[in-house]
Amino acid sequence: MGSDFEITVVAKDSIAANNQIDRAIAEIRRIEKLISSWDSTSQTSEINRNAGIKVVKVDKELYDLVERAIGISKLTDGAFDITYASMDRIWRFDGSMTQMPTTDSIEASVSKVGYENIVLNKKNQTVFLKLPGMKIGFGAIGKGYAADKAKLLLIKNGVSSGIINASGDMNTWGVRPNGEPWKVAITNPMNKNKAYGMLPITDGAVVTSGNYEKFVTLNNKRYSHIIDPRTGYPASGLISVTVFAPKAELADALATSVFVMGKEVGLSRINQLPKVECVIIDEKGTLFTSNHIKIDTL
């Protein structure tokens, strides 16, 4: 999935712990095989190959994931969209970009993007992409889903407590061996050696989307590597968004969405969702939070 997974479990000894960790790794690899668009044999690749041609019957697990992704797209007015994979890569964030792409090229880059063009048939369990050349990808939701599935498998097999860290996206359950809750630091993107504070989390996920490492500055304006799939333009105005949710899949998708929607719309949407909270840091380094979150400042 292009991400490193670090798995920590509380167990009676190292042998038991390693057996459980191996079980979780196998589950993550199974998910990758299902959703990877880089693997030509995956069902996701089969859907993409048949865009504009024919429907593709898929496993219920993949069908349900696509269905939930469309639900998040509707919730976020398209700020989250798995058809972003159809987008032409006209922005570069490796330091080589010196001028803005043309308006026409930006508009053309998203011509095949649009979750409304995914056709689902629940009875037959099929997925169809209407437009030739259209693609779906799970880059903004896949590692969260994999972490959720690995966590559920470990709990089912008697692991009472642990953390799955998917490249900084944290999924926790239970408590630490000393009985205290796991705590997650809110990084200060202006100074990564410092943190704004700590938040206790006992059974849920924390996911951060940020542009403090990958961005481009053009005409004195900073553009994130996170692209708005509706417009083709990079998101701007924010440096990081951290979302707390019961599941990593949802937190993963919402962190990206809020970054695209911006502070006002993003916080308003988060405040309407039960058991979901958010911390936003804008490009001036100012911190904003959703209504029901309290940070233990350092």
N, C-alpha and C positions, 0 to 999 in steps of 0.2 A: 504493500500500500504506500510505499515511499515514506514510511514512518517507522521509527524505532519504538517498540513496546517494551516497557519495563514492568515486570509483575512482582509484587510483594505480597506474601501471604503469611498469616500467623498460623503456625502448626506446631505439633508436639516435638518434632525433630526435623533435621535437614533432609532426611530421606523422604519423609511424608511431604514436606514442602516442595521438594524438587519434582516429585510425582504429580502433585497438583499443578505446578507451573508448566510441566510438559503437557498436561491435559489442556490447559488454557492456550498454550502456543498452537497446539493442533487445531483447536477451535478457530483461532484467528486465521490460520492458514486456510481452513475450510471456507471461511467467509471471503477471504481474498480470492480464492478460486471462483467463487460465485459472482462476485461483483466487479472484478478487475476488467477494465477496458483495454489493458495492455496484454492480457492473455487472450489470444485469438480463439481459444477453445471455450471461453466462458460464455454463459448465457447473455451477459451484458453485451459482449462483442457480437453475438448472434443477432441481438436486437438492432444494434447499430448497422450491421452489414445489410440488414433487410429494411432499412429506413426507406419509405416511399414505395416499397415493393410488396411486402406481405407481413401478416401478423406472425408473432413468434410465441409459442407456448412455453411458459417458464415454470419453475418450481414455485410453490405457494410462498415460500420465504422471500424470493426476489420480487414476486408480484406485490406482496404486502409492503415491502420496502419502497417500491416505486409509488404505490398508492399513498403511503404516508408522506413521501417526499412532495407529492403533488399537493397534499393537504397543507404542508408547511409553505409551499409556494403561494397558495391562496391566502394563508394567514399573514404572509409578509408582502402581499401585493406584488409578488414576483421578484422580490429582492433576493430570494433563494430560489434557484432553478437548476435542476439536474441536467437540463439541456444546455447549460453553459458550455458543455463539452463541444458543442457545435461552433463555438466562437472562434473566429480567426485570431491568431496570436499576433496582433500588430503592436502591442506594447512590450517593451523590454525593460527589465529592472536590474540589468547587470552592469550599468554604468555606460552602456554604448549609445543610449538614446539621447539625442541633442535637440530634437524639435518635436512638436506635437504632430501626430498623424492628422491627415486631412479629415474634414467632417464627413466627406463621402466614404472614406475608408472605414471610419468608425461605425457609421450607419450600416455599411455592408457587412461588417464583422459580426453583427448580431442578427443578420437577416434570417438565419435558421434557428435562432434561439426562441423558445417559447413553450412553456410547460403545457399550454392549451393544445398543443399539437401532439401530445401523447394520448393515445387512445387505449383505454383499458377495457377488457371484457372479463368481468369477474367470474361469470359462469364457465367460460372456456379457459380462464386463467392465461389470457394472452396480452401481449404488449405490442403496440404498433406505433411507429413514428411516422407521421404523415408526410414529411418533406424529405425528398432524396438528399442524402448528405447530412441529415440531422443525426445527432449523437446524444447519448446520455452518459453521465459520469458521476461517480459517487465520492469525488475528492473532498467535498465539504460535509460529508455525512458518514462515509464509510468507516473511518477508523473509530468514530464514536459508536457506531453500530457493532463493530467487531468487539470493542471493549465491553459493551453491554452484554453481548452473548457470552463472552469469556467469563465475565463476572457471574452471570446466572448459572453457568455450568459449575463454577467453583462452589457457589452457595449450595447448589443441588448436591454436590459431593462432600458437603460437610465443612467447608472452609468458613469459619465464623467471621473472619475479618481480613481485610486486605486492601491493596491499592493496585489499580492498573493505570500506568502512566503511558499514554500514547503520544509521544513527542510533546510532552508538556500538558496534554489534556488529561485531567485526573478523574478517575472513577473509583469511588471508595465505598466500603461497607464495613459495618462493625466499628470497633474501637481499637486503639493501640493496646499493646500488651499490658501497659500500666493502667488501663481503664479510661484514659483520656481520649477525647475525640481527635481524629486526624485534623491537621490544620494546613491550610493552603495560603501561601503568601501572595499578595497582590503586588506584582512587580511595578516599580517606578520606571517607565520606559525612558525617562530623561536621564536616569542613573540606575542601570541594571544591577549595580552592587547594593542598592537599597530597595526596600519595599515600603509601600504605603501602610501595610498592616497585615494582620493575619485573620483568617476566617475559619472557624471550626466547621467541619463537615463530616457527618457520620454515615450517611447513606445517600449518595447522589454523585453528580458529576460537576466538574468545573472545567470550562473550556475557554481559552483566550484566543482571540484573533487580533493581530497587530500588524502595523506597518513600520515599526521602528527598526526593522532589519532589511525589509525589501520595499523600496520606494524609488521614485524618480522625481526630481525637481525641475520643472519647466516653467519659464516665465515667472520665476520666484514663487511658484505654487507647488506644494508637495502632493504627489499622487501616490496612492497606495497600490500595492500589487493585487489588491482585491477589487475586481472589476464588477460594476453594476451590470448584470446580465440584461437589463431592460434597455440600457442606453449604449453600452460599450465603453463608457468612460470609467476610469478608476474612481473609487470612493475617495473623498477628501474630507478634512475637518477633524478627524479622529485619529488617535495614535493606537489605542487599544480598547478592546471590548471583552469583558469577562462575563460569562453567563453561568449561573448555577441552576441546575435542573435535576429532576429525579433520574433522568437517563442521559447518557453521553450523546446518544444520537440526536436528541432534541437540542441539547446544549451546543453541540457542534454546529448544527444548522442555524440556530438563532444567533450565535456569536458572529457568524459571517453576515447574516441578514441585518442585524443591528448596525454593523459597521457600514453597510451599504445604505441603510435607511437614514442614518444620522442620529444625533443625540435626541432631539425632541420626539420625532416619530418613533424611534427605537425604544426610548424609555416608556412612552405612552403605550406601545404595544406590549412590552414586557409587564407593565403594571396591570394589564388585563388578564394575564395568564396565572393560574394558580400554581403555587410551589415553584415559581421561576423568578429568579432575581438577576440583577445585572449591575456591573460596575463599568463605567465609561471614563476614559481619560482622553481629553481633547488635545489638539495640537499645541495648546499653550501649557499643557501639563496639569490642567484643572480636573479634579475628580468629581464625578457625578454618580449617584446611585439610584436604583429603583426604590420604591417606597418602603419596603420591609426588610432592609438589609442593614446590618450593623457590623462595622469593621473594628477589630481590636487594633487600635493604632499602636505603632511601635515607638 
